Amino acid sequence: MLSNIGIPGLIIVLVLALIIFGPKKLPEIGRAMGQSLKEFKSSTKGLMDDKDEDEKKEIKEA
């Protein structure tokens, strides 16, 4: 998806974000997005691990 934007489009988006949110808020927004992504990944991994455990139990019971 990022390859569809291209470098010039990415620069425009970053400049607009800087203008809209300002230089003081931008690091806070980035940090919050990073934490949200980290939490999403860990919860998704947890769901996949639960699914794997259920499949292993089914195999043992069969």
C-alpha positions, 0 to 999 in steps of 0.5 A: 500500500505504501508503494502506491503513495510514492515518495512525493506523496509521502512528503506531502502527507508529512508536511500537511500533518506537520502544518495541521498538528504542529511540531509539538503534537506530532511526536505524541501522535506518532508515539500513540500510533506506535503503541496502538500498533504494538498492542494490536500486533500482540492481541492478534498474535494472542488470537493466533496462539489460541487458535493453534492451541485449540487445533493441537487439542483437537488432534490429541483428542482424535 
